[in-house]
């Protein structure tokens, strides 16, 4: 019998493995000093990526908007 969750946990998109969040078509540029870590709030340029931006993302971290 299928199981259905009443809510999404976590309630946001997360990274399944260490990697990169990129926005828009390449080429991409790294945001200096930016990184997205699990358990941390997204702030500044990492909160929403503009086209052409790239930032490293850790396993379990929230995926930035625009990525």
C-alpha positions as CSV (number, residue, x, y, z in Angstrom):
1,X,0.0,0.0,0.0
2,X,1.5,3.4,-1.0
3,X,2.4,5.8,1.8
4,X,1.7,9.5,1.5
5,X,3.3,12.2,3.6
6,X,1.1,15.0,4.9
7,X,4.0,17.5,4.7
8,X,7.3,17.8,2.9
9,X,10.3,17.4,5.3
10,X,12.3,19.4,4.8
11,X,9.9,22.0,3.4
12,X,12.5,23.3,0.9
13,X,14.7,22.0,-1.9
14,X,18.0,20.5,-0.7
15,X,21.2,19.3,-2.3
16,X,21.5,15.5,-2.4
17,X,25.3,15.7,-2.6
18,X,28.1,18.2,-2.5
19,X,28.1,20.1,-5.8
20,X,27.3,23.4,-7.4
21,X,24.2,25.6,-7.6
22,X,24.2,27.4,-11.0
23,X,21.7,29.9,-12.5
24,X,20.9,30.4,-16.1
25,X,23.0,29.5,-19.2
26,X,26.8,29.4,-18.9
27,X,29.4,30.5,-18.7
28,X,29.1,30.8,-15.0
29,X,31.1,32.9,-12.6
30,X,31.9,31.9,-9.0
31,X,30.6,34.3,-6.3
32,X,33.7,35.3,-4.3
33,X,33.7,33.8,-0.8
34,X,30.2,32.4,-1.2
35,X,29.2,28.9,-0.1
36,X,25.9,27.3,0.9
37,X,26.2,25.1,4.0
38,X,23.6,22.8,5.5
39,X,21.8,24.3,8.5
40,X,22.7,27.9,7.5
41,X,20.3,30.6,6.3
42,X,20.8,31.9,2.8
43,X,21.9,35.5,2.8
44,X,23.2,38.1,0.4
45,X,24.0,36.9,-3.1
46,X,23.4,33.3,-2.1
47,X,19.7,33.9,-1.3
48,X,18.8,34.3,-5.0
49,X,21.3,33.5,-7.8
50,X,21.3,35.8,-10.8
51,X,21.8,34.3,-14.3
52,X,25.5,33.3,-14.7
53,X,26.2,32.8,-11.0
54,X,27.6,29.7,-9.4
55,X,28.2,28.8,-5.8
56,X,29.4,25.6,-4.1
57,X,26.6,23.8,-2.2
58,X,27.1,21.2,0.6
59,X,25.0,18.0,1.0
60,X,21.7,18.8,2.7
61,X,22.0,22.5,2.2
62,X,19.1,24.6,0.9
63,X,19.2,25.2,-2.9
64,X,19.3,28.9,-3.6
65,X,16.4,30.4,-5.5
66,X,17.1,30.8,-9.2
67,X,19.3,27.8,-9.3
